[in-house]
């Protein structure tokens, strides 16, 4: 699995997890969803993604020809 696919899957999982936590545990978990969305938004402008850094340490490789952006 490529790094890009792993990031998309991880982000989707985290959003679903945060919504489930909001629904079943406490409404303040909605801030977790907001944090995830804000992180994705800033990453689209800056190219910096903390999840990508962590996933690369677990051995995921980028499928693009470009190195880290």
Backbone as CSV, one residue per row, in Angstrom:
resi,resn,N_x,N_y,N_z,CA_x,CA_y,CA_z,C_x,C_y,C_z
1,UNK,0.851,-1.165,0.000,0.000,0.000,0.000,0.901,1.234,0.000
2,UNK,0.533,2.224,-0.799,1.342,3.437,-0.892,1.079,4.357,0.300
3,UNK,1.967,5.287,0.504,1.843,6.259,1.580,0.566,7.078,1.421
4,UNK,0.278,7.497,0.204,-0.907,8.316,-0.044,-2.190,7.572,0.307
5,UNK,-2.276,6.302,-0.075,-3.451,5.494,0.246,-3.568,5.301,1.747
6,UNK,-2.453,5.070,2.413,-2.460,4.886,3.869,-2.934,6.156,4.573
7,UNK,-2.523,7.324,4.088,-2.947,8.589,4.700,-4.445,8.785,4.539
8,UNK,-4.975,8.516,3.356,-6.411,8.668,3.124,-7.200,7.712,4.014
9,UNK,-6.759,6.475,4.111,-7.447,5.502,4.971,-7.379,5.917,6.435
10,UNK,-6.214,6.372,6.874,-6.046,6.796,8.258,-6.929,7.999,8.575
11,UNK,-6.955,8.985,7.675,-7.787,10.175,7.892,-9.263,9.799,7.942
12,UNK,-9.705,8.945,7.040,-11.095,8.505,7.051,-11.454,7.768,8.327
13,UNK,-10.561,6.897,8.773,-10.794,6.162,10.012,-10.888,7.113,11.200
14,UNK,-9.988,8.087,11.260,-9.988,9.022,12.381,-11.260,9.867,12.409
15,UNK,-11.753,10.279,11.245,-12.998,11.041,11.201,-14.157,10.183,11.699
16,UNK,-14.243,8.953,11.219,-15.316,8.063,11.667,-15.215,7.778,13.158
17,UNK,-13.999,7.575,13.656,-13.800,7.345,15.082,-14.245,8.556,15.900
18,UNK,-13.874,9.738,15.452,-14.237,10.935,16.212,-15.742,11.168,16.215
19,UNK,-16.414,10.862,15.114,-17.873,10.990,15.076,-18.520,9.967,16.012
20,UNK,-18.003,8.746,16.024,-18.538,7.717,16.926,-18.333,8.110,18.388
21,UNK,-17.159,8.638,18.715,-16.899,9.084,20.081,-17.831,10.229,20.472
22,UNK,-18.087,11.126,19.525,-19.010,12.233,19.781,-20.409,11.719,20.052
23,UNK,-20.844,10.773,19.256,-22.205,10.246,19.373,-22.389,9.436,20.657
24,UNK,-21.451,8.533,20.938,-21.643,7.594,22.040,-21.051,8.019,23.385
25,UNK,-20.047,8.890,23.380,-19.400,9.227,24.651,-19.665,10.648,25.128
26,UNK,-19.288,11.637,24.300,-19.429,13.015,24.765,-19.397,13.967,23.574
27,UNK,-20.255,14.986,23.568,-20.301,15.940,22.451,-18.994,16.703,22.224
28,UNK,-18.177,16.848,23.240,-16.916,17.590,23.065,-15.910,16.857,22.178
29,UNK,-16.147,15.587,21.887,-15.272,14.892,20.938,-15.413,15.463,19.530
30,UNK,-16.430,16.316,19.313,-16.577,16.983,18.018,-15.340,17.833,17.726
31,UNK,-14.685,18.326,18.776,-13.464,19.110,18.573,-12.345,18.269,17.970
32,UNK,-12.369,16.977,18.220,-11.410,16.060,17.586,-11.649,16.037,16.073
33,UNK,-12.909,16.002,15.673,-13.258,16.045,14.250,-12.805,17.360,13.638
34,UNK,-13.018,18.461,14.351,-12.586,19.778,13.866,-11.069,19.805,13.705
35,UNK,-10.345,19.247,14.659,-8.887,19.207,14.574,-8.428,18.424,13.340
36,UNK,-9.049,17.298,13.080,-8.679,16.485,11.920,-8.926,17.260,10.633
37,UNK,-10.083,17.895,10.534,-10.402,18.687,9.347,-9.441,19.845,9.155
38,UNK,-9.105,20.539,10.241,-8.163,21.657,10.157,-6.779,21.171,9.729
39,UNK,-6.368,20.003,10.223,-5.080,19.437,9.833,-5.067,19.091,8.349
40,UNK,-6.136,18.499,7.847,-6.215,18.178,6.424,-6.201,19.450,5.581
41,UNK,-6.907,20.476,6.048,-6.973,21.746,5.320,-5.602,22.405,5.240
42,UNK,-4.894,22.514,6.375,-3.569,23.138,6.348,-2.585,22.318,5.538
43,UNK,-2.738,21.005,5.568,-1.837,20.143,4.800,-1.983,20.372,3.298
44,UNK,-3.187,20.715,2.856,-3.396,20.966,1.429,-2.654,22.217,0.964
45,UNK,-2.379,23.154,1.873,-1.655,24.366,1.519,-0.154,24.246,1.761
46,UNK,0.224,23.632,2.869,1.638,23.611,3.250,2.383,22.368,2.783
47,UNK,1.657,21.277,2.557,2.309,20.031,2.191,2.850,19.268,3.383
48,UNK,2.708,19.827,4.582,3.182,19.164,5.793,2.054,18.338,6.390
49,UNK,2.305,17.053,6.563,1.305,16.150,7.126,1.980,15.303,8.204
50,UNK,1.630,15.541,9.469,2.244,14.761,10.541,2.004,13.259,10.385
51,UNK,0.836,12.875,9.894,0.542,11.450,9.705,1.500,10.830,8.686
52,UNK,1.859,11.581,7.654,2.784,11.062,6.643,4.150,10.789,7.254
53,UNK,4.581,11.674,8.132,5.872,11.488,8.805,5.867,10.200,9.628
54,UNK,4.796,9.990,10.367,4.690,8.791,11.205,4.602,7.537,10.340
55,UNK,3.762,7.575,9.305,3.587,6.399,8.451,4.861,6.044,7.687
56,UNK,5.651,7.048,7.324,6.927,6.763,6.662,7.865,6.012,7.598
57,UNK,7.815,6.311,8.880,8.651,5.597,9.846,8.220,4.146,10.001
58,UNK,6.952,3.861,9.641,6.462,2.483,9.666,6.725,1.762,8.345
59,UNK,7.392,2.437,7.400,7.818,1.777,6.178,6.984,2.041,4.945
60,UNK,5.983,2.906,5.033,5.190,3.222,3.847,5.994,4.123,2.931
61,UNK,5.936,3.853,1.634,6.669,4.611,0.643,5.713,5.352,-0.272
62,UNK,6.113,6.549,-0.689,5.299,7.351,-1.602,5.267,6.706,-2.979
63,UNK,4.127,6.801,-3.639,4.017,6.229,-4.985,4.358,7.251,-6.044
64,UNK,4.534,8.521,-5.676,4.860,9.559,-6.650,6.363,9.580,-6.929
65,UNK,6.715,10.224,-8.015,8.122,10.342,-8.376,8.810,11.436,-7.589
66,UNK,8.026,12.339,-7.012,8.580,13.441,-6.237,8.914,12.967,-4.828
67,UNK,9.962,13.539,-4.266,10.265,13.225,-2.879,9.359,14.060,-1.992
68,UNK,9.635,14.095,-0.692,8.787,14.841,0.242,8.562,16.259,-0.210
69,UNK,7.330,16.698,-0.086,6.986,18.058,-0.526,7.193,19.020,0.599
